Amino acid sequence: MKVKELLANYKNLSFEQKLEEAKKAYAELGARMQAAGYSADEIDDFATMLVRLAAGADKHSSAEELKLFEEATGIKTDKYEFFAMNKNAGEESFVSAVDEIVDCLKKEAKASAVRFVALFFVVDNELSDKEKALLARLED
């Protein structure tokens, strides 16, 4: 599914529907990464980095994004740490680390990652240029 279609489909979902979609995308991403040899900790770290980039792309983190992340992944995060995530998300070393992982993912895992991270972008119903760039990078 193309990103524009995906975002349009997610935009009008309730929080509960977004949560169900996020859980499915996270489970799919985890299964595909595990099949490629990644450990559970590496999968959690990658999901956390994706959400950090998503939060940092528009320089805005919300309580709804935090709740969606925690409930979809089961990863508990301090709210102050979560809200500060966007401070480092633009650093070249952080982006490079994500790029390295993305380069190792197969097409199906990238599609799951796009579905997962797109849910965080629709919370504020706007898509910044950095958010578009991240989605394009994941779609490659």
N, C-alpha and C positions, 0 to 999 in steps of 0.2 A: 504494500500500500504506500502510496506517495505521502510525503510528510504533510502537505497541505490538506489532503483528505483526512489523514490521521488526526491532525489538530482540529479540523472542523468537526469530526466525529466526537472527539473528547471534550470540546469546548462546552457543550450544553449538558454534560453529565453531572449528576449529583456527586457529592463527595463520596458517598457509599459506592456508587458505580465506578468512580475513578479509582477507589481503593481496590475494588475487585479486579479491575484491569491492571493495576500496578502489581498486585499479587501474582496474577497470571504471567505478566511480562517478566517479573523478577524470577519466578520459578523456571520459566522457559530459558531465560538468560543463564541462570545457574546451571541448569541441566546441560545446556550446550557448552558452557565453559568447563564444566566438570568432565564432559566427554572429551574435551581437548586437553585435559590433564591439570586443570587448575584446582586448587584445594578450596574448601569451604571458606577459609579465611581470605584467600585471594579474591574469591567471588564477592564476599562482603566488602572488602577494600575497594574493589572496582566499582561496585554499586555506590558506595559512599563517595568515591571520587566523581562519578558521573553526576550525582546529585549536588555535590559541591560546585561543579562546573555550571550546572543548571542554575543553582542559586546565585552564583557569582556572575553569570552572564548578564543578568539584568540588574545586578547590584542590589537585589531585594530578596530577602528571605522572609517567609511568613510562617505564622503558627500553623496554618493549614498545610504548608509544604512539609514542615517538621512532622506533623501528625501522619501525613500520608507516607512519608519515608519510614517512620518507626513502625507503623502498622503493616505496611506492605512487606517490609524486610525482616521485622523482628529485631532490628538493630536499635538499641536504646542510645540516644545521643543527648547530651546536655544541651538545653535550649540556647544557652549563651554561646556555646561552641558552634552550634548549628547556625546561629545568626551571624557569627563571625566568619563562617566558612568562605564567604565571598571575598574576603580580604586577600586570601592566597590563591584563589581560583584563577586569577589572571596571570600569575607568575609563570614565566617560561618553563621553569623546571617542572612545575605541576602539570602544565599542559603537555609537555614532552612525555611525562610518565603515562598520561592517558593515551597519547598518540601511540606509544609503544604497545600498550595493551590492545588498542583498537587494531593496530596493524597485525596482531596475532589472531584476531577473531575471524572466524569464518563468516560468510555472508548471513547465514541464518542467525548467528549470535548477535551480529550487528543490528539486524532487524529487531530482535528482542530488546536490545539496548535502546534503540530509537523509540520503540513503543513505551519502554519504561520511563525514559527521561522526558518524553513529550508530555506526559501527565503532569510533570512539575512546571512545564512551560505554560500550560493552559490555566493555571490557578489565577493568574492576573489578567488573562484574556488578551495579552499583548505579546508580540514576538519581537524581541530586539535583534539587531544585526548579529550580535555575538551568539545569541541563541540559535539563529539561523545557521551560523557558521559551524556551531557544534553539531547540529543535526546533519548538515552537509558532510561533515567529517565522518560521522557515524554511518552515513549512507554510502560512502565510497566503496 
